[in-house]
Amino acid sequence: MANRHLARSVVLQVLFERDSSGGKMKNADLESRMRDYAREFGARDSDMPFMKELLKTAIAKQKEIDEVIRGAAPEWPIEKIAAVDRNILRLGLTELLYADKTQVPEKVAINEAIELAKTFGGASSSRFVNGVLGAVYVELGEPGKTDGNSRKKDSKAKMPTEHLAGAVVFARSKGDIYLAFVHDIFGHWTISKGRVEENEDVEAGAIREIKEEMNLDINIVQELGVNEYIANDSQIRGGKKRKCVTYFLAESPFTDLRLGTSGGLDDAQWFPLAEVGNLNFYDDTLKIIVPAINILAQKDRK
């Protein structure tokens, strides 16, 4: 086995043992067991910092990760998932959602989890793990899928296109600026958006979607930019489509938010502008939010 794969195997054993104890193992015991398994598997001492950080994150984020599993596999209560598969999913999602993507790209996180399932799970474990992590990956917008691949860029242009629209919504209250965001089941705050209907203008689509998703009446201020990505769609030929999302900066009254029925979301909140930098956003979302904040700051200085 490759060294990092060995390291992940070690962390999986510790997660499995901790799970079997009902989560009652102390940190000192966890580290001791990790060292025992590292010797047993032949992992390198130099990989110990990687293993410690991976285990620490998996434990710290377990509650959020288990919610993601529930959302991606609603027909499988988490306590009914085989213990090995459950902990492989926790490990894979730790890397898929929280790892440094320059060190562990999304595809690596998924493939490593599948290999662990083949090694330690049952006959159907790898398919199950692949299905759950694949569903999460699609919800994330399949980041990095076309990096460095010009042939995929060519094929992208030939795919069916679905247009979406959303808005970074701001409001003023008592001299302060607030931004409204929605929270998804994968633990990220993000920009409210939705599909533009046939024959609907993108601005009108954004206005309608924000009303449906957060119950806000907005006025479009300006366009912020466009994000494009590839998504799976089993209903169309080829199984894939290009999603094109146009984002706007929009103003609304500072009123109570009411989350709509859009799938994959569990909260909507206003945040003071000064607190936005502390929120957990997707990288591609930040590319839209940061310019919006800069625009608002310039408007305040005028």
C-alpha positions in Angstrom: 0.0 0.0 0.0 1.0 3.6 -0.6 2.1 5.4 2.6 -0.8 7.7 2.9 -3.3 4.9 2.2 -1.6 3.0 5.1 -2.0 6.1 7.2 -5.7 6.3 6.4 -6.1 2.6 7.2 -4.6 3.3 10.7 -7.0 6.1 11.3 -9.9 4.0 10.2 -9.0 1.3 12.8 -9.0 3.9 15.6 -12.3 5.4 14.4 -13.8 1.9 14.3 -12.6 1.1 17.8 -13.8 4.4 19.2 -17.2 3.8 17.6 -17.4 0.3 19.1 -16.7 1.9 22.6 -19.6 4.3 22.1 -17.2 7.2 21.7 -15.9 6.8 25.3 -12.2 6.4 24.5 -10.0 9.1 26.0 -7.6 11.1 23.8 -4.6 9.4 25.3 -6.1 6.0 24.6 -6.8 7.0 21.0 -3.3 8.1 20.4 -1.9 5.0 22.0 -4.1 2.8 19.8 -3.0 4.8 16.8 0.6 4.1 17.5 -0.1 0.4 18.0 -2.0 0.2 14.6 0.7 2.2 12.9 3.3 -0.4 13.9 1.0 -3.2 12.9 0.3 -1.7 9.5 3.9 -0.5 8.9 3.0 3.2 8.6 5.8 5.7 8.6 6.6 7.8 11.7 6.6 10.8 9.4 2.9 10.3 8.7 2.0 10.5 12.3 1.1 14.3 12.1 -1.1 13.5 9.1 -2.9 10.7 11.0 -3.3 12.8 14.2 -4.8 15.7 12.3 -7.1 13.4 10.3 -8.4 11.7 13.4 -8.8 14.9 15.3 -10.9 16.5 12.5 -13.0 13.4 12.0 -13.9 13.3 15.7 -14.4 17.1 16.0 -16.7 17.2 12.9 -18.5 13.9 13.5 -21.8 15.5 14.3 -21.8 17.6 11.1 -20.5 14.7 9.0 -23.2 12.3 10.3 -25.8 14.9 9.3 -24.3 14.9 5.8 -24.5 11.1 5.7 -28.2 11.3 6.7 -28.9 13.8 3.9 -27.0 11.8 1.3 -28.4 8.4 2.3 -31.8 9.1 3.9 -33.0 5.6 3.4 -30.2 4.3 5.6 -30.4 5.4 9.3 -26.8 5.9 10.4 -27.0 3.5 13.3 -28.1 0.8 10.8 -25.1 1.3 8.5 -22.5 -1.3 9.0 -19.9 0.0 11.5 -17.0 -0.3 9.0 -18.9 1.4 6.3 -20.1 4.1 8.7 -16.5 5.0 9.7 -15.2 4.8 6.2 -17.8 7.4 5.3 -16.8 9.5 8.2 -13.2 9.3 7.2 -13.9 10.0 3.5 -16.2 13.0 4.3 -13.6 14.4 6.7 -11.2 14.7 3.7 -13.8 15.6 1.1 -15.3 18.5 3.2 -12.4 19.7 5.4 -9.0 18.7 4.0 -6.7 21.1 2.3 -7.6 20.5 -1.4 -4.1 21.2 -2.5 -3.0 18.2 -0.5 -6.1 16.0 -0.9 -8.2 16.8 -4.0 -11.8 15.8 -3.8 -11.3 12.8 -6.2 -8.5 11.5 -4.1 -10.6 11.6 -0.9 -13.4 9.7 -2.7 -11.1 7.1 -4.3 -9.2 6.5 -1.0 -12.5 5.8 0.8 -13.6 3.4 -1.9 -10.3 1.5 -1.6 -10.7 1.3 2.2 -14.2 -0.1 1.6 -12.8 -2.7 -0.8 -10.1 -3.7 1.8 -12.1 -3.7 5.0 -15.8 -3.7 4.1 -18.2 -6.3 2.8 -19.0 -7.2 -0.8 -21.2 -4.2 -1.4 -19.3 -1.7 0.8 -17.4 0.0 -2.0 -20.5 0.6 -4.1 -22.3 2.0 -1.0 -19.4 4.3 -0.1 -19.1 5.4 -3.7 -22.8 6.2 -3.9 -22.9 8.3 -0.8 -19.7 10.2 -1.4 -20.6 10.6 -5.1 -23.9 12.2 -4.0 -22.1 14.6 -1.7 -19.6 15.4 -4.5 -22.4 16.3 -6.9 -24.1 18.5 -4.2 -20.7 20.3 -3.9 -20.8 21.1 -7.6 -18.1 18.5 -8.5 -15.3 20.9 -7.7 -12.0 20.4 -9.6 -13.5 17.9 -12.0 -12.3 19.6 -15.1 -9.0 21.0 -13.8 -6.3 20.7 -16.4 -8.4 18.8 -18.9 -9.0 20.7 -22.2 -11.0 17.8 -23.7 -13.5 18.1 -20.9 -13.7 21.9 -21.6 -14.5 21.1 -25.2 -17.2 18.6 -24.3 -18.6 21.0 -21.7 -19.7 23.4 -24.4 -21.8 20.7 -26.0 -23.7 19.8 -22.9 -27.2 20.9 -22.1 -27.2 24.0 -20.0 -29.3 24.8 -17.0 -29.4 28.5 -15.9 -29.6 29.4 -12.3 -29.7 32.8 -10.5 -28.9 33.9 -7.0 -28.0 37.0 -5.0 -25.8 38.2 -2.2 -28.6 40.0 -0.3 -27.8 42.9 2.1 -29.9 45.1 4.3 -29.3 48.1 6.5 -30.4 48.3 10.1 -29.5 51.0 12.7 -26.5 52.1 10.6 -25.1 48.6 10.1 -25.0 46.3 7.1 -26.2 42.7 7.3 -25.9 39.9 4.7 -28.4 37.0 4.4 -27.1 33.5 3.7 -28.6 30.0 3.7 -27.0 27.0 5.3 -26.7 23.6 3.6 -26.7 20.1 5.0 -23.0 19.8 4.3 -22.1 22.4 6.9 -21.5 25.5 4.7 -23.1 28.9 4.5 -23.9 29.8 0.9 -25.6 32.2 -1.4 -29.3 31.6 -2.0 -30.0 30.6 -5.6 -32.3 28.5 -7.8 -33.2 27.5 -11.3 -34.3 30.1 -13.8 -37.5 29.0 -15.4 -38.1 28.7 -19.1 -38.6 32.2 -20.8 -37.7 33.9 -17.5 -35.2 36.7 -17.3 -32.2 35.9 -15.0 -32.9 38.9 -12.8 -36.5 38.0 -12.5 -35.4 34.4 -11.6 -33.1 35.7 -8.9 -35.9 37.9 -7.4 -38.3 35.0 -7.4 -35.8 32.5 -6.0 -34.8 34.7 -3.1 -38.5 35.3 -2.3 -39.2 31.5 -2.3 -36.0 30.5 -0.4 -35.7 33.2 2.2 -39.0 35.2 2.0 -37.2 38.4 1.0 -38.3 41.0 -1.5 -35.1 42.2 -3.2 -34.0 45.0 -5.5 -31.1 44.1 -7.8 -28.2 46.5 -7.5 -25.7 45.0 -10.0 -24.4 41.7 -11.4 -21.5 40.1 -9.5 -20.4 37.3 -11.8 -21.1 33.9 -13.2 -20.1 30.4 -11.9 -20.2 27.4 -14.2 -19.8 23.7 -13.3 -20.7 20.2 -14.5 -23.4 18.2 -12.7 -24.9 14.7 -13.1 -28.4 14.3 -14.4 -29.7 10.8 -15.2 -32.7 12.2 -17.0 -30.7 13.6 -20.0 -28.7 11.9 -22.7 -25.0 11.6 -21.6 -26.0 11.9 -17.9 -24.4 15.3 -17.5 -25.3 19.0 -17.8 -23.6 22.4 -17.5 -24.9 24.6 -14.7 -24.5 28.3 -15.2 -25.2 30.5 -12.1 -25.5 34.2 -12.4 -25.1 36.1 -9.1 -26.3 39.6 -8.3 -25.9 42.0 -5.4 -29.3 42.9 -4.1 -30.8 44.9 -1.3 -33.8 44.1 0.8 -35.6 45.3 4.0 -34.1 43.9 7.2 -37.0 41.6 8.0 -37.3 38.1 9.5 -36.1 35.3 7.2 -38.2 32.3 6.6 -36.5 29.3 5.0 -38.4 27.8 2.0 -38.7 24.2 1.0 -35.6 23.9 -1.1 -33.9 20.6 -0.7 -30.5 20.5 1.0 -30.9 23.6 3.2 -31.5 23.7 6.9 -31.2 27.4 8.0 -31.2 31.0 6.8 -29.8 33.9 8.9 -28.7 37.5 8.7 -25.0 38.2 9.7 -23.4 41.6 10.4 -20.9 42.4 7.8 -18.0 42.2 10.3 -18.9 38.5 11.1 -19.1 37.2 7.5 -15.4 36.4 7.4 -15.8 33.9 10.2 -18.4 31.8 8.3 -17.6 28.5 6.5 -18.1 29.1 2.8 -17.2 27.1 -0.3 -14.2 28.5 -2.2 -16.3 29.3 -5.4 -18.9 31.1 -3.2 -16.2 33.3 -1.7 -15.2 34.4 -5.1 -18.6 36.0 -5.4 -19.0 37.2 -1.7 -15.7 39.0 -1.4 -16.4 41.4 -4.4 -19.8 42.0 -3.0 -18.4 43.0 0.4 -15.9 45.3 -1.4 -18.7 47.0 -3.3 -20.6 47.6 -0.1 -17.6 49.0 1.6 -17.0 51.4 -1.3 -20.6 52.5 -1.2 -20.4 53.2 2.6 -17.3 55.4 2.0 -19.1 57.6 -0.5 
